[in-house]
Amino acid sequence: MDKKWMIVYIGAIVLLPFLLLVLMRLESPSEILSPPGFYGQNAEIQKAFEASIADKSDVELKYPTSGEYRSAFVLYDIDADGEEEALVFYSLKSEESTVRVNILDKVDNEWKSVYDEVGYGSEIISIEFNDFNGDGKEEFIICWSLYQAKTSKVMTVHTTRIIKNNVFEVSVLVNQVYSFMDIVDMDSDDYDEILVVWQDTTEPNLQKSYASLFKMQKDGNMTQMGQKVVLDASISAYESLKLEKIDDGIAVAYIDAYKGENSMITEVVWWDANKQQLVAPCLDSATLTNTSTFRSPAIPSTDIDGDGKIEIPVIKQLPDKEEGVKGKETQIVMTTWSRITPNGLVPKSYSFVNDTLMYAFMVPEQFKNSLLVYKHTETGVATYYSTLDGVTRDAPLFTLSVKHSSDDKDIGEFSFSVTKDDMVLYGTLTNAGKDFGLTNKKIEDNIIFFK
Protein backbone atom coordinates (compact mmCIF):
# COMPACT_ATOMS: atom_id res chain seq x y z
CA MET A 1 0.00 0.00 0.00
CA ASP A 2 1.26 3.52 -0.83
CA LYS A 3 2.80 5.20 2.22
CA LYS A 4 0.55 8.25 1.87
CA TRP A 5 -2.62 6.16 1.86
CA MET A 6 -1.31 4.13 4.77
CA ILE A 7 -1.04 7.32 6.84
CA VAL A 8 -4.58 8.35 5.86
CA TYR A 9 -5.91 4.90 6.73
CA ILE A 10 -4.26 4.88 10.15
CA GLY A 11 -5.44 8.42 10.83
CA ALA A 12 -9.04 7.48 10.03
CA ILE A 13 -8.91 4.56 12.43
CA VAL A 14 -7.54 6.80 15.18
CA LEU A 15 -10.18 9.48 14.61
CA LEU A 16 -13.14 7.10 14.27
CA PRO A 17 -13.92 6.81 18.04
CA PHE A 18 -13.88 10.59 18.41
CA LEU A 19 -16.22 11.03 15.43
CA LEU A 20 -18.61 8.47 16.91
CA LEU A 21 -18.51 10.29 20.25
CA VAL A 22 -19.41 13.59 18.55
CA LEU A 23 -22.31 11.96 16.68
CA MET A 24 -23.60 10.34 19.87
CA ARG A 25 -23.41 13.70 21.65
CA LEU A 26 -25.38 15.43 18.88
CA GLU A 27 -28.09 12.80 19.04
CA SER A 28 -28.89 12.78 22.74
CA PRO A 29 -32.57 11.91 23.30
CA SER A 30 -33.69 15.46 24.02
CA GLU A 31 -32.03 16.78 20.86
CA ILE A 32 -33.61 14.35 18.41
CA LEU A 33 -36.79 15.89 17.13
CA SER A 34 -37.77 12.69 15.32
CA PRO A 35 -37.90 9.64 17.61
CA PRO A 36 -36.67 6.76 15.42
CA GLY A 37 -39.30 4.57 13.86
CA PHE A 38 -42.09 7.16 13.46
CA TYR A 39 -44.40 6.07 10.67
CA GLY A 40 -48.10 6.03 9.77
CA GLN A 41 -50.22 8.02 12.20
CA ASN A 42 -47.21 8.90 14.34
CA ALA A 43 -45.44 10.41 11.34
CA GLU A 44 -48.54 12.50 10.60
CA ILE A 45 -48.60 13.74 14.20
CA GLN A 46 -44.93 14.69 14.07
CA LYS A 47 -45.43 16.50 10.76
CA ALA A 48 -48.37 18.47 12.20
CA PHE A 49 -46.36 19.33 15.30
CA GLU A 50 -43.41 20.56 13.23
CA ALA A 51 -45.78 22.64 11.11
CA SER A 52 -46.99 24.43 14.26
CA ILE A 53 -43.44 25.45 15.24
CA ALA A 54 -41.79 28.41 13.56
CA ASP A 55 -38.32 26.86 13.66
CA LYS A 56 -38.17 23.12 14.29
CA SER A 57 -34.39 23.29 14.82
CA ASP A 58 -35.19 25.35 17.92
CA VAL A 59 -37.14 22.46 19.47
CA GLU A 60 -35.84 20.24 22.25
CA LEU A 61 -38.15 17.35 23.13
CA LYS A 62 -38.76 16.61 26.82
CA TYR A 63 -39.36 13.13 28.21
CA PRO A 64 -41.14 12.18 31.46
CA THR A 65 -38.63 10.61 33.83
CA SER A 66 -41.02 8.26 35.65
CA GLY A 67 -44.44 6.67 35.38
CA GLU A 68 -46.12 4.68 32.62
CA TYR A 69 -45.64 7.26 29.87
CA ARG A 70 -41.99 7.99 29.02
CA SER A 71 -42.31 9.44 25.50
CA ALA A 72 -42.28 13.11 24.48
CA PHE A 73 -45.34 12.21 22.34
CA VAL A 74 -48.22 10.84 24.47
CA LEU A 75 -51.41 9.61 22.81
CA TYR A 76 -54.61 9.62 24.90
CA ASP A 77 -58.29 10.52 24.53
CA ILE A 78 -58.46 13.57 26.80
CA ASP A 79 -61.78 15.01 25.57
CA ALA A 80 -63.90 11.82 25.57
CA ASP A 81 -64.68 12.03 21.84
CA GLY A 82 -63.60 8.43 21.27
CA GLU A 83 -60.39 9.39 19.48
CA GLU A 84 -56.91 9.95 20.83
CA GLU A 85 -55.27 13.34 21.00
CA ALA A 86 -51.48 13.82 21.11
CA LEU A 87 -49.65 15.69 23.86
CA VAL A 88 -46.12 16.79 22.96
CA PHE A 89 -43.64 17.97 25.60
CA TYR A 90 -40.89 20.26 24.36
CA SER A 91 -38.95 23.43 25.02
CA LEU A 92 -37.46 26.10 22.80
CA LYS A 93 -33.70 26.46 22.96
CA SER A 94 -33.97 30.17 22.15
CA GLU A 95 -36.14 30.83 25.18
CA GLU A 96 -36.10 29.92 28.85
CA SER A 97 -35.93 26.23 29.72
CA THR A 98 -39.59 25.96 30.79
CA VAL A 99 -41.33 22.97 29.20
CA ARG A 100 -44.21 23.65 26.82
CA VAL A 101 -47.20 21.41 26.05
CA ASN A 102 -48.56 21.17 22.51
CA ILE A 103 -51.85 19.30 21.96
CA LEU A 104 -52.75 17.96 18.52
CA ASP A 105 -56.17 16.68 17.47
CA LYS A 106 -57.72 15.36 14.27
CA VAL A 107 -59.76 18.08 12.60
CA ASP A 108 -61.55 17.07 9.38
CA ASN A 109 -59.48 13.87 9.40
CA GLU A 110 -56.22 15.80 9.54
CA TRP A 111 -53.86 16.22 12.50
CA LYS A 112 -53.56 19.85 13.63
CA SER A 113 -52.14 21.66 16.65
CA VAL A 114 -55.11 22.94 18.67
CA TYR A 115 -53.36 24.10 21.83
CA ASP A 116 -49.89 25.22 22.92
CA GLU A 117 -48.99 26.60 26.30
CA VAL A 118 -46.03 27.17 28.62
CA GLY A 119 -45.89 24.61 31.44
CA TYR A 120 -44.85 24.84 35.09
CA GLY A 121 -41.32 23.43 35.25
CA SER A 122 -38.06 22.81 33.48
CA GLU A 123 -38.54 19.03 33.34
CA ILE A 124 -41.44 16.57 33.19
CA ILE A 125 -41.56 14.02 36.00
CA SER A 126 -44.69 12.17 34.95
CA ILE A 127 -48.11 12.37 33.32
CA GLU A 128 -51.16 10.39 34.49
CA PHE A 129 -54.80 10.21 33.46
CA ASN A 130 -57.85 9.71 35.69
CA ASP A 131 -61.61 10.26 35.61
CA PHE A 132 -62.13 11.92 38.99
CA ASN A 133 -65.91 12.39 38.83
CA GLY A 134 -67.17 9.52 36.67
CA ASP A 135 -68.31 11.70 33.77
CA GLY A 136 -66.42 9.56 31.25
CA LYS A 137 -63.79 12.22 30.53
CA GLU A 138 -60.36 11.78 32.04
CA GLU A 139 -58.38 14.66 33.45
CA PHE A 140 -54.60 14.62 33.08
CA ILE A 141 -52.14 15.19 35.89
CA ILE A 142 -48.65 16.48 35.10
CA CYS A 143 -45.84 16.54 37.65
CA TRP A 144 -43.06 19.03 36.98
CA SER A 145 -39.63 19.61 38.48
CA LEU A 146 -38.09 23.04 38.72
CA TYR A 147 -34.59 23.39 37.34
CA GLN A 148 -33.55 19.84 38.25
CA ALA A 149 -34.21 20.43 41.97
CA LYS A 150 -35.56 17.22 43.53
CA THR A 151 -37.39 19.09 46.28
CA SER A 152 -38.99 21.72 44.01
CA LYS A 153 -41.90 19.96 42.38
CA VAL A 154 -45.28 21.12 41.12
CA MET A 155 -48.40 19.11 40.30
CA THR A 156 -51.01 20.46 37.89
CA VAL A 157 -54.40 18.93 37.04
CA HIS A 158 -55.94 19.77 33.66
CA THR A 159 -59.31 19.28 32.01
CA THR A 160 -60.44 20.01 28.45
CA ARG A 161 -63.53 21.18 26.63
CA ILE A 162 -64.55 22.35 23.17
CA ILE A 163 -65.97 25.87 23.19
CA LYS A 164 -67.43 28.13 20.52
CA ASN A 165 -66.18 27.66 16.94
CA ASN A 166 -64.58 24.32 17.87
CA VAL A 167 -61.89 26.04 19.94
CA PHE A 168 -60.00 23.53 22.13
CA GLU A 169 -59.71 24.83 25.69
CA VAL A 170 -57.56 23.46 28.53
CA SER A 171 -58.23 24.56 32.10
CA VAL A 172 -55.91 24.14 35.08
CA LEU A 173 -57.90 22.83 38.03
CA VAL A 174 -55.05 22.51 40.55
CA ASN A 175 -51.56 24.00 40.73
CA GLN A 176 -49.87 22.67 43.86
CA VAL A 177 -46.31 22.28 45.11
CA TYR A 178 -45.62 18.84 46.54
CA SER A 179 -43.06 16.45 47.92
CA PHE A 180 -45.12 13.30 47.33
CA MET A 181 -48.50 12.76 45.71
CA ASP A 182 -50.71 9.82 44.84
CA ILE A 183 -54.15 9.14 43.41
CA VAL A 184 -56.37 7.21 45.81
CA ASP A 185 -59.97 6.98 46.97
CA MET A 186 -59.38 8.35 50.47
CA ASP A 187 -63.04 8.90 51.42
CA SER A 188 -64.30 5.52 50.11
CA ASP A 189 -66.94 7.00 47.76
CA ASP A 190 -65.66 5.09 44.71
CA TYR A 191 -64.12 8.23 43.19
CA ASP A 192 -60.42 8.99 43.40
CA GLU A 193 -58.88 12.01 45.04
CA ILE A 194 -55.32 13.35 44.97
CA LEU A 195 -53.36 13.18 48.21
CA VAL A 196 -50.51 15.67 48.37
CA VAL A 197 -47.75 15.90 50.98
CA TRP A 198 -45.82 19.14 50.90
CA GLN A 199 -43.54 21.49 52.77
CA ASP A 200 -44.10 25.23 53.11
CA THR A 201 -40.78 27.08 53.10
CA THR A 202 -42.11 30.54 52.26
CA GLU A 203 -41.23 31.90 55.69
CA PRO A 204 -37.48 32.10 56.38
CA ASN A 205 -36.28 29.84 59.21
CA LEU A 206 -39.80 28.46 59.69
CA GLN A 207 -40.53 25.22 57.86
CA LYS A 208 -44.03 23.78 57.90
CA SER A 209 -45.30 20.43 56.62
CA TYR A 210 -48.82 19.53 55.53
CA ALA A 211 -50.97 16.96 53.76
CA SER A 212 -53.89 18.05 51.57
CA LEU A 213 -56.62 16.18 49.72
CA PHE A 214 -58.04 17.45 46.42
CA LYS A 215 -61.41 16.25 45.09
CA MET A 216 -63.37 16.89 41.89
CA GLN A 217 -66.71 18.58 42.60
CA LYS A 218 -69.99 18.19 40.72
CA ASP A 219 -69.46 21.54 38.99
CA GLY A 220 -66.23 20.28 37.44
CA ASN A 221 -63.87 22.19 39.73
CA MET A 222 -61.30 20.45 41.91
CA THR A 223 -60.94 21.81 45.42
CA GLN A 224 -59.22 20.95 48.68
CA MET A 225 -61.33 18.75 50.99
CA GLY A 226 -61.51 20.19 54.47
CA GLN A 227 -58.45 21.84 55.93
CA LYS A 228 -54.89 20.75 55.30
CA VAL A 229 -53.57 18.61 58.14
CA VAL A 230 -50.39 19.61 59.96
CA LEU A 231 -47.46 17.16 59.93
CA ASP A 232 -44.16 17.10 61.81
CA ALA A 233 -42.15 19.99 60.37
CA SER A 234 -38.82 18.96 61.88
CA ILE A 235 -38.09 16.46 59.12
CA SER A 236 -35.18 16.81 56.72
CA ALA A 237 -36.72 15.01 53.71
CA TYR A 238 -39.64 12.82 52.72
CA GLU A 239 -38.62 9.34 51.58
CA SER A 240 -41.74 7.48 50.41
CA LEU A 241 -45.52 7.36 50.39
CA LYS A 242 -47.38 4.04 50.59
CA LEU A 243 -51.13 3.43 50.58
CA GLU A 244 -53.37 0.63 51.87
CA LYS A 245 -56.84 -0.07 53.24
CA ILE A 246 -57.14 -0.96 56.95
CA ASP A 247 -60.09 -1.75 59.23
CA ASP A 248 -63.52 -0.69 57.94
CA GLY A 249 -62.03 0.08 54.51
CA ILE A 250 -60.21 3.21 55.70
CA ALA A 251 -57.58 4.30 53.16
CA VAL A 252 -54.33 5.03 54.99
CA ALA A 253 -51.24 6.81 53.73
CA TYR A 254 -47.88 5.89 55.28
CA ILE A 255 -45.33 8.66 54.75
CA ASP A 256 -41.75 7.85 55.73
CA ALA A 257 -39.61 10.89 56.44
CA TYR A 258 -36.00 11.38 57.52
CA LYS A 259 -35.02 13.30 60.63
CA GLY A 260 -31.35 13.92 60.05
CA GLU A 261 -29.21 11.39 58.21
CA ASN A 262 -30.11 8.20 60.08
CA SER A 263 -33.39 8.70 61.91
CA MET A 264 -36.90 8.33 60.57
CA ILE A 265 -40.58 8.71 61.38
CA THR A 266 -43.73 7.51 59.65
CA GLU A 267 -46.56 9.98 59.31
CA VAL A 268 -49.96 8.29 59.08
CA VAL A 269 -52.79 10.15 57.33
CA TRP A 270 -56.40 9.16 56.64
CA TRP A 271 -59.79 10.76 55.97
CA ASP A 272 -62.03 11.03 59.03
CA ALA A 273 -65.62 10.80 57.75
CA ASN A 274 -67.09 12.19 60.97
CA LYS A 275 -64.82 15.22 61.09
CA GLN A 276 -64.83 15.55 57.27
CA GLN A 277 -61.13 16.15 57.61
CA LEU A 278 -57.75 14.56 57.02
CA VAL A 279 -56.21 13.45 60.31
CA ALA A 280 -52.67 12.55 61.37
CA PRO A 281 -53.12 10.36 64.49
CA CYS A 282 -49.40 9.93 65.21
CA LEU A 283 -48.79 13.67 65.57
CA ASP A 284 -48.56 15.03 69.12
CA SER A 285 -50.96 18.00 69.02
CA ALA A 286 -49.15 19.72 71.89
CA THR A 287 -45.65 19.66 70.39
CA LEU A 288 -46.61 19.22 66.72
CA THR A 289 -44.02 16.44 66.49
CA ASN A 290 -44.26 12.74 65.78
CA THR A 291 -42.37 10.84 68.49
CA SER A 292 -44.50 7.68 68.55
CA THR A 293 -42.97 6.33 65.32
CA PHE A 294 -39.45 7.72 65.76
CA ARG A 295 -36.58 5.28 65.21
CA SER A 296 -32.86 5.40 64.75
CA PRO A 297 -31.46 3.91 62.59
CA ALA A 298 -33.77 4.87 59.71
CA ILE A 299 -35.75 1.72 58.97
CA PRO A 300 -38.63 2.16 56.47
CA SER A 301 -42.18 1.04 57.10
CA THR A 302 -42.86 -2.18 55.22
CA ASP A 303 -44.82 -5.43 55.19
CA ILE A 304 -42.27 -7.17 57.36
CA ASP A 305 -44.16 -10.45 57.88
CA GLY A 306 -45.62 -10.94 54.40
CA ASP A 307 -49.28 -10.67 55.42
CA GLY A 308 -50.01 -7.92 52.90
CA LYS A 309 -50.26 -5.20 55.55
CA ILE A 310 -47.76 -2.43 56.25
CA GLU A 311 -46.10 -2.37 59.66
CA ILE A 312 -44.33 0.61 61.25
CA PRO A 313 -41.01 -0.06 63.02
CA VAL A 314 -40.41 1.59 66.39
CA ILE A 315 -37.18 1.25 68.36
CA LYS A 316 -37.15 1.76 72.10
CA GLN A 317 -34.32 3.59 73.84
CA LEU A 318 -31.31 1.56 74.96
CA PRO A 319 -31.29 0.49 78.60
CA ASP A 320 -28.27 1.13 80.75
CA LYS A 321 -25.41 -0.60 78.98
CA GLU A 322 -23.76 -3.62 80.45
CA GLU A 323 -20.34 -2.92 81.88
CA GLY A 324 -17.37 -4.37 80.05
CA VAL A 325 -18.28 -3.33 76.47
CA LYS A 326 -15.13 -1.46 75.44
CA GLY A 327 -15.92 0.05 72.06
CA LYS A 328 -15.57 -3.14 70.04
CA GLU A 329 -19.26 -3.97 70.22
CA THR A 330 -22.50 -2.12 69.64
CA GLN A 331 -25.85 -3.24 70.95
CA ILE A 332 -28.63 -3.86 68.44
CA VAL A 333 -31.91 -2.80 69.96
CA MET A 334 -35.12 -4.73 69.38
CA THR A 335 -37.50 -3.23 66.82
CA THR A 336 -41.24 -3.41 67.46
CA TRP A 337 -43.34 -3.62 64.29
CA SER A 338 -46.77 -2.09 64.85
CA ARG A 339 -50.00 -1.94 62.88
CA ILE A 340 -51.95 1.29 62.76
CA THR A 341 -55.60 1.05 63.81
CA PRO A 342 -58.29 3.67 64.45
CA ASN A 343 -57.27 3.33 68.11
CA GLY A 344 -53.57 3.89 67.52
CA LEU A 345 -50.45 1.74 67.11
CA VAL A 346 -50.77 -1.91 68.09
CA PRO A 347 -47.56 -4.03 68.42
CA LYS A 348 -47.63 -7.00 66.09
CA SER A 349 -44.15 -8.52 65.83
CA TYR A 350 -40.58 -8.02 67.02
CA SER A 351 -37.17 -8.27 65.42
CA PHE A 352 -33.52 -7.33 65.46
CA VAL A 353 -32.73 -5.40 62.28
CA ASN A 354 -29.54 -4.90 60.29
CA ASP A 355 -30.41 -1.58 58.63
CA THR A 356 -27.31 -1.67 56.40
CA LEU A 357 -27.98 -5.05 54.79
CA MET A 358 -31.77 -4.70 55.21
CA TYR A 359 -32.61 -7.95 56.91
CA ALA A 360 -34.31 -8.80 60.18
CA PHE A 361 -34.31 -11.70 62.58
CA MET A 362 -37.94 -12.02 63.62
CA VAL A 363 -38.18 -12.84 67.32
CA PRO A 364 -40.75 -15.43 68.39
CA GLU A 365 -43.22 -13.97 70.87
CA GLN A 366 -42.00 -16.15 73.75
CA PHE A 367 -38.42 -14.86 73.36
CA LYS A 368 -39.04 -11.12 73.01
CA ASN A 369 -37.96 -10.30 76.58
CA SER A 370 -35.17 -12.87 76.76
CA LEU A 371 -32.69 -11.80 74.05
CA LEU A 372 -29.84 -9.32 73.78
CA VAL A 373 -27.83 -8.80 70.59
CA TYR A 374 -24.37 -7.33 70.20
CA LYS A 375 -22.52 -6.74 66.92
CA HIS A 376 -18.74 -6.71 66.70
CA THR A 377 -17.72 -3.42 65.12
CA GLU A 378 -14.76 -4.89 63.20
CA THR A 379 -16.02 -8.29 62.02
CA GLY A 380 -19.73 -7.42 61.80
CA VAL A 381 -20.65 -10.68 63.53
CA ALA A 382 -23.86 -10.40 65.57
CA THR A 383 -24.09 -12.61 68.65
CA TYR A 384 -27.43 -13.40 70.24
CA TYR A 385 -27.45 -13.89 74.02
CA SER A 386 -30.03 -14.93 76.55
CA THR A 387 -30.87 -12.47 79.32
CA LEU A 388 -32.93 -12.56 82.47
CA ASP A 389 -33.09 -8.86 83.31
CA GLY A 390 -32.90 -7.28 79.83
CA VAL A 391 -29.51 -5.72 80.62
CA THR A 392 -27.01 -8.46 81.47
CA ARG A 393 -25.84 -10.96 78.90
CA ASP A 394 -25.95 -14.61 79.80
CA ALA A 395 -25.01 -17.51 77.52
CA PRO A 396 -24.39 -16.95 73.76
CA LEU A 397 -27.15 -18.70 71.77
CA PHE A 398 -26.03 -18.26 68.15
CA THR A 399 -23.99 -16.04 65.87
CA LEU A 400 -25.01 -14.39 62.61
CA SER A 401 -22.42 -13.44 59.97
CA VAL A 402 -22.62 -12.31 56.34
CA LYS A 403 -20.63 -13.17 53.23
CA HIS A 404 -20.99 -11.68 49.76
CA SER A 405 -20.23 -13.60 46.58
CA SER A 406 -17.41 -11.15 45.82
CA ASP A 407 -15.77 -12.03 49.14
CA ASP A 408 -13.31 -14.91 48.90
CA LYS A 409 -12.91 -15.45 52.64
CA ASP A 410 -13.32 -18.94 54.05
CA ILE A 411 -16.40 -18.96 56.29
CA GLY A 412 -15.48 -22.22 57.98
CA GLU A 413 -18.08 -24.39 59.68
CA PHE A 414 -21.63 -23.27 60.33
CA SER A 415 -24.90 -24.92 61.31
CA PHE A 416 -27.42 -22.79 59.37
CA SER A 417 -27.45 -20.42 56.39
CA VAL A 418 -29.85 -18.29 54.32
CA THR A 419 -29.05 -16.96 50.83
CA LYS A 420 -30.40 -13.79 49.22
CA ASP A 421 -29.05 -12.75 45.81
CA ASP A 422 -25.26 -12.43 46.29
CA MET A 423 -25.42 -12.48 50.10
CA VAL A 424 -25.23 -15.44 52.47
CA LEU A 425 -26.20 -15.13 56.13
CA TYR A 426 -24.80 -17.96 58.20
CA GLY A 427 -24.01 -18.85 61.78
CA THR A 428 -23.68 -21.49 64.47
CA LEU A 429 -26.26 -22.54 67.01
CA THR A 430 -24.71 -23.32 70.40
CA ASN A 431 -25.76 -25.95 72.88
CA ALA A 432 -27.11 -23.14 75.07
CA GLY A 433 -29.19 -22.02 72.10
CA LYS A 434 -30.64 -25.52 71.71
CA ASP A 435 -31.46 -25.62 75.42
CA PHE A 436 -33.07 -22.19 75.00
CA GLY A 437 -35.53 -23.68 72.50
CA LEU A 438 -33.98 -22.66 69.18
CA THR A 439 -33.21 -24.86 66.18
CA ASN A 440 -31.26 -24.23 63.01
CA LYS A 441 -34.50 -24.42 61.00
CA LYS A 442 -36.28 -21.98 63.30
CA ILE A 443 -33.44 -19.45 62.91
CA GLU A 444 -33.46 -19.80 59.11
CA ASP A 445 -37.24 -19.40 58.95
CA ASN A 446 -37.12 -16.23 61.03
CA ILE A 447 -34.62 -14.34 58.87
CA ILE A 448 -36.46 -11.92 56.56
CA PHE A 449 -35.03 -9.63 53.88
CA PHE A 450 -36.80 -6.37 53.11
CA LYS A 451 -36.31 -3.05 51.34
N, C-alpha and C positions, 0 to 999 in steps of 0.2 A: 504494500500500500504506500502511496506517495506520502512523504514526511509531512507535507502541509495538511493533507486530509487526515492524517493520523492525529495531528494536534487538534484539529477541529472536532474530530470524533471524541477524543478524550475530554475536551472542554465541554462538549454537550452532555456527556455522562456526568461530569462534575456538577454542572449547573441544573441538571434535571430535578433533583430534590428541592432546590430552592424555587424553581418555577412552579412545581406542584404545590409548595407551601403557599406561594402567592395566590395561586388559583383557588386553593382551599379557603384562604382568608377572604377573598373577594366573594365567595359564595357561602358565607355563613347564613344560617337559616333566615335571620331577620332581613338579610339583604337580597334574598331571592324573591322577586316579585311573583314569579311563576313557580309554585310548588310542582315538582316533577310529576308527570303522569296525568296532568289535567286534560280531559277530553270530554266530548259530548256536552252534557248540561253544564258540567263544571267549567269547561272552556268558555261556554257562553257567558257564564257568571263572571269569570275573570275579565273577559272582553268588555262587558258592561261596566264593571268596576273601573277598569282602566280608562274607559271613555268618560267617566265622571270626574276624573282627576286631570287637572291642567297639565301636570308634568309627571308622568309615571316614574321617571328616574328619581323623583324626589320622594318616592314612597318607600317606607320601611315597614314590612309586615310585622305584626306583634302576635305572639303565641301564648295562650294560657299555660301557666306553669304547673297546674294541678287540676284534678277533676277529670270527668269523663271526656270533655271536649278539649283537645290539645291543638287544634288547627286554627290558623288565622281566618279561615273561611268556615263558618258554622252554619249548617242548614237545619232549619226548624220552622214549623208552622206556628208563628207567634201571633197571628191575627184570627186563627180559627176559621180560615176560609177553605180548609181542606188541602191547601198546597203549601209547600215549604217556601219560606223566604231565606235569604242569605245574609248573615251578619259578617262583616269583614272588619277585623281589628288592624289598625295601621297607624303610623305617625308620619309626619312630613319632616324630612331632614332639615329643611330650610326654616322650620319654625321650632317652637319649644318642643320638648320631648313628650308632651302629653299625648296619650293614645286617643285616637278618634274611632268612632264607630260608623260604618257605612252600611245601610240596609238596602238590599236589592230585592225587588219583587217582579213577578211576571205581569206585565201590562199589555193587553192585546197580544198575548202569547209571545211576548218579547221581554227579556230581562232588562230592567232599568233600575237605576239608583233612585230610591224614593225618599231617602233620609240620610243625612250626614251631620254628625255632631261631635263636638269635643267631649272627651270623657272626663274621668275624675282621678286619673293617676298616670304614672309614667310606665307602668307595666300592668298586664292582665294576670291576675292570680287564677281566676276560674270563672266559668259561666254555667249557670244551672237554670232549669225551667221547672215551673210548678204552677198548677191551678189552685190558687189559694182560697177561692170561694165557690168552686164547683160550677162555674158558668160555662165550662167547656173551652175557655181561652186561657192559655198558660202565660203567666208573667215570666219575665226573665230577670235573673239575679246576677249581677256582675260584681266580682270582688277585685279591687284595684290595690296596687301598692304604690307608694309615693317615693319616687327616686331611690328605688332599691332598698328602702328602709324596712326591715322586717316588722317593726313595731308600728309603722305608720300605714294603716290599711283602712280602706273605705269600702263599704257595701252599698250598692244602689239597686233598687228594685224598679223595674220598668214595665209599663203596660202600653198597648197600642190600640189605635182605633182609626177608622177611615172617616174623615170629615168631609165637608162640602167640596165638590169638584174632585172627588177621589183623592184628596190630599191625605197622605199617610202621616199620622201624628203619633209621637212617642212621648209619654208622660213619665216623669220620675216620681214614684210614690214614696220612696224612702231614700235618704242620703245619710248614712250613719257610719261614724268611725267605729272600729271594732278590733278586738284582739283575737277572739274566736267567735264563730257563728255556726249555726246549724238549723236545718229545717226539720221541724218536729211538731206533732200534734200535742202541745203541752196541756191544753184544757179538755182533751178527750171528747171533742165535738165532731170528730171525723174530718176536720179541715186543718191543714197544716198552718203553723205560725213560724216566725223566724225568731230564734233565741240568739241574742247578741250579748257577749261579754266584752266590756270595754273599760278603758282607763281614761280618766279626765285629768289632763296635765295642763290645763289652761291657766291655773293659778300657780305662780312660781313657788317652789318649796312646799307645795301642798297637793299631793297626789290623792286622787279618789278613784275607787273602783266600783263598777255597777254591773248589773245584768238587766236587760230590757227585753220585752216580748212584743213583737209587732204582728198585728192581725189585720187581714183584709175585711173591710166592712161591707155592708150590703150596698152602699152607694158607690163602691168601687175604689174608695180610698183605703190606704193602709195606715193604721195609727198604732201608737203604743198602748198596750193593754195595762190599765192600772198605772201605778207609779213604778219607776225603776227601783230595784232593790239594791241596797248598799251591800258591798262585799268588803272583805279585809283589804285595806289599801296599802298595807305594809309589805306587799309582795314585790319581788324584783322582776318576775316575768311569768306569764301564763305558759303552761306546757301542753295541755291537752284538754279536750272536751269530749266526754263520752255520755251516751244517752241510753236509758233503759226504762222499762215499766216495772214498778214495784207493786206493793199491796194495793188492792182496789183500783188497779189500772192507772195509778198516778205515774205520769212521765217525769223522770228525774234526770237532771243534768249533773254529772260529776266533773268538776273543773279542777284539775291539778295545777298548782301554782308554786313556783319556787320562792323561798324566803332566803335570800343569800345564795351561795353556791351549792350548798349541800343539805339544805333543809326544805321541807315541802309541807303544804297543806292541801286539803281537798275541800273546795267549796261545793256545797250541795244546794241546788236550786230546783224548786217545783212550783206549779201553779196551785194556789189555795182557792178552791171553788167558793168557799164560804166568805173569805175576805176579798175575793175577786182581785187577787194580788199575787205577784211572785213573792216567794218567801225563801230565806236562806237560814235554815234551822241551826246550822253549826256556828253561826256568827253570834258572838257575845254582844248583846245590845248595849251593855254598859260601856265596854271598851272598844267596840266596833272592830274586834279582832277575832280570829278563828284559832283558838288554842286546842279545841277538842280533837282536831285531826292533825295536829302538828307532829312531825317526826323528823328526826335526823339520825341517819342519812336520808336522802331524798328518794323514797321508794314510791313508785306510782301506784295509784289505785288500779286494781285489776281483778279479774275472775281467778282468784288464786287456787280454788279447789275444783274448778271445772264444772260447776253446777249451772253455768249460764248466767250467774248473777255477779255484779261487781261488788267487791269488798274493799273497804278503806283500811289501810294499815295505820296503826297507831303504836308508837314506841314509848314505853314508860321511862321515867328517869332512872339512871343507874343508882342502885343502892350504894351504901358505903363500901368502898372496894376492900377486898381481902388484902391483908398485909402480905408482903413478900413478892408482889408483882413489881418487877424492877425495870419497866420500860420495854421489855422484850415481848410482852403480851398485851393484847387489848381485849376487853370483854365485849362479846356480842350480846346485845340486849334482846330479849324476846319481843317479837312483834305480834300485836293482837290485830287480827283481821275482823273488822266489824261490818255488819249490814246496816244500812240506813232504813229506818221505819218511820211512820208518822209520829212515833213516840221517841225518836232519837236513835242513837247508835246502839246496836246490840252486838256484843262479842259473839263471833261464830267459830273462829279457829285461831290457832297459835303457831308461830314458827320462829326459827332463827334464820335470818336472811343475809346472804352475801350480796350486797347492793352493787358490787363491781362486776361480778360474773352473772348476776341476776338469776340466782336460784335460791330456793328455800328448803329447809328441812322442816316439814310439818310435824308438829309435836302432838302426839296422841293426848287426848283430854286428861287421862290419868297421870300423865307425866309433866303437866304444865308447871307445877310448882316444885318440881324435883330435879330440874336441870340447870346447870350453868355451862356456858360456852366461852372458851378463850381461844383467840387466834394468835399464833406466833407471828410477830411482825416481820421476821426475815424469811421464814419458810412458807408462810401462808397457811400452815396446817392448823385446822380447827379441832380442838379436843373438847369432847362433851363429857361433863362430870355429873355425878349425882350430888345432891345437896339436901340437907335437912332443914336449914334455916334460910335458904335463899341468898346467903352471903358467902358461906364457907364451902370450899370445894372438898368433896370426899373422893371416892374412887373414880379414875378415868373409865368411861364406858366404851367409847369408840373415838376414832380419829376420822377426819374428813380432809382429803387432799385433792388437788386438781392437777391434771396434766393435759397439755395441748398437743395436737398431732405434730406441731412444729418443734416440740421439745423432745430432745433425744435422751433425756435422763432415764435411768433405770429406776422404775418405781418399786421394785422388789416385790415382796409378798403382800397380799391383801386378801380380805375375806369377802368383800362386796365391792361392786362397781356399778356405775350408771353412766351411759354415754349419751352426749347431746352434740350433734354436729362434729366439730373437731375437738371437743372437750370431754375428758373422762374424769368423773369424780369417783374416788376410791378410798377405801379405808379398812381398818381392822377392828373387829368387835372383840372386846376383852371378855375374860371370864366374868368380871364384875358386871359387864354389860348384859351378859346372858342371864346372870342371877337377877338383874334389875328387871328383866322381862322383855329385852330386845332380842331380835333375830336379824341375821343378815338380810333376809327377804323383807322384813318390816322396815328396815332402814332404807333399802332401795325403793320400796313402794312409797315412802314418805318424802322423797326428794323430788321437788317440782321446779321446773324451769319456767320463767316468765319474762315478759318484756315490759 
